[in-house]
Structure formats: structure tokens, C-alpha cells
Amino acid sequence: MNYTYVLYLDVLLALLAANFLFDYLLLWATGEVTGHSSTAGRISLGALMGAAYFFLVYFARLGIIPGYGYLRFPGIVLGVGGLMIWFTFQPRLWRRFASLVGSFVGIGLIAGGAGLAAAYITGDGSSPNPLWGTIMALASILLVAELGWGVVHRRVWQHIYYVPIEVGLGGKASRIDALVDTGNRLQDPLTGRPVIVVELEQLLNVLPPKVVEALKHFADGFGSIDTLVDELGWGARFCLVPFSSLGAANGLMPGFRPDYVKVTAGGNQITLHRVIIGVCQEPLDKSGAYHALVPPDVLGTISRQAPAESTMPKRGESLNA
């Protein structure tokens, strides 16, 4: 007996979109909760691999292609997941790879189970409801990430509290993306001025080349201080800011007094003159989303000048004075 299968293009496209979105969100959440985020392009590549595997299983289940039993073998399923992880994150260590796969499988099982349950609960008898199943599966990924690690909350919080700043010095200006960091309580010990921490790379167009070289060699010894103060005449601008962090219990950060710093937040802008720029050589954010840390006191100054006051959520400490 011959069977005729009718495949509707709109159904196939809907299945492709739903599976791609599920895999993309699953890979994204896996990277976020393990601290190994990837680019949107690589996540898309991993999601496409997952969607391709889904269609092989789908066609095999209908009997259009052979090998349904082999495709559903647990080793094959795990292998496909491993390939998705490998191409998405390119882990160099097997321990890191195992951590990514474990999180990927764990979140996937939770989301898949929740989606399957919702599909049958909202379905008609033995016919599941694929729409509600997909919605619940996607929502479960976000819910697991938020309850377990606060990924969504952290991303939203960082997006809201990104502020652009402008550092002016000697008639030149550098515009930098900054993050308001409630853990940044640094102050100049002599004047009490707040300290805005900025990556050195972001200040190359405003600092004299010799000053840049002296700041680059600051960690090699205190000889660069003599260069800054005596040879370059930066005695009135240069300062040392003591700080404590996980990497340095009693560290000293080089800093200088700019001509001004403009900070824009909530549609309001303020120009600061009594502020210190603390210079760090390492990137503040691996993803490059921001390159400076603004203390909350600065945001408070802006809010006092605005018609309505703004509130600051709490955040874990990252740098304490």
C-alpha cells in the first residue's frame, strides 16, 4: 500500500522558526549562565545546526527518509548537542566543554518538559497544542535563567544604566560608553573627589603620548611617577588612588584631573570639574559593552538637577575603595 504525504510550506517554515528560536535562546542562556557568552553569529550557526537535525528527525518520523531510530539514539542526540556547543563557544578545555554541555542539556530538559506538559494540558485530548508548548518552552528558558542566575535582570539593568560620558583635556575630548557601578566608591583621598575608572585605550586621543607611555609602565615601578610629575609637568594633575579588589588588596591606581567630564543620563546632562579619572589598563568588560565605571554619586548629582528623582538598584560590589 502506497502512502502520500502532504507537506505544507507554511507549516515547515513555522516549525523551522520555532525550533531555531528555541535553540538560539537555549544556546544563549547556556553561555550566559556559565559565563562563556558567544557572538550572535556563532549562536545562530549553532541554532541552525539544531534546526537541521530537527528536520532530519521530522522527515524520518514521517518515513520520508530512513533512520528514525538511529537519529533518536541518545548518543546521537548528545553528539548533535555537543557539536552545537563546540561550534558556538569553541571551548579550548574539556572541562569547560563538559560544563557547557551539562548546562545545555539541563536547561533543555527543563524547557522541553515544560513545553510538552503545556502542549498536552492546553490541547484537545490526545492532540497537543504546539503553539502553547513552544511558548512555554521558551518562557521556561528565561525563567530558569532568571531564577537561577538573574541573567535577564542583569542584562536589563546594565542596559538601563549605560551612560555616555565625555572626558575633556587640553582642548580635546573622548566620548566613552560607561556603566553606573554602585560598587565603585573610589575617591581621591586628598580632595574627596569621586573617581571615574576609564580604560587607558579610551584616553589615547586626549592624553599626550609621553603620558600614555608613562601610564603604561606604571605597574613596572614608581619611576613613571617621577616622569609624570617632573619631566612632563603633570604634578598638578596626577594623583594616586588607593583601592581594594579581589586581585589587589592594597592597590594604587594612577589618576589625573581632567578639564571636565560630561555625563548624560535620563535625558539630562551635567558637566563635572571636580572629578578624578582613574586609569586602568585591563578591559572592564570582556564583551566590550562599556569602557568606564561611573560612581553612583555622579548619577545622584544628575537626578537632583532633574525634575523627578531616579532610583538605583543594588548591584554586587566589583571595586571598593
HUZI-V782874 format. One line per field, one symbol per residue. ss: DSSP state (H for helix, E for strand, C for the rest). phi: phi as a letter, one per 20 degrees, with the letter a starting at -180 (. if undefined). Layout:
# HUZI-V782874
ss = ???
phi = ???
This chain:
# HUZI-V782874
ss = CCCCCCCCHHHHHHHHHHHHHHHHHHHHHHHHHHCCCCCHHHHHHHHHHHHHHHHHHHHHHCCCCCCHHHHCCHHHHHHHHHHHHHHHHCCCCHHHHHHHHHHHHHHHHHHHHHHHHHHHHCCECCECCHHHHHHHHHHHHHHHHHHHHCHHHHHHHHHHCEEEEEEEECCEEEEEEEEEECCCCCECCCCCCEEEEEEHHHHCCCCCHHHHHHHHCHHHCCHHHHHHHHHCCCCCCEEEEEEECCCCCCEEEEEECCCEEEEEECCEEEEECCCEEEEECCCCCCCCCCCEEEEHHHHHHHHHHCCCCCCCCCCCCCCEC
phi = .edddddefffffffffffffffffffffffffemcfceffffffffffffffgffffffffnfcenffffefgffffffffffffffdlfedffffffffffffffffffffffffffffeedmedfeffffffffffffffffffecmffffffffffdfceccddblndbcececcfdfeedfbffedmffdeecfggedfedefgffgffffefffqefffffffefemefedfbddfbcbfebfcecdfbbeffacdcdbmndccdddebdeeddeefecfemfbcbddffffffffffeefcfdddfebffcbdf
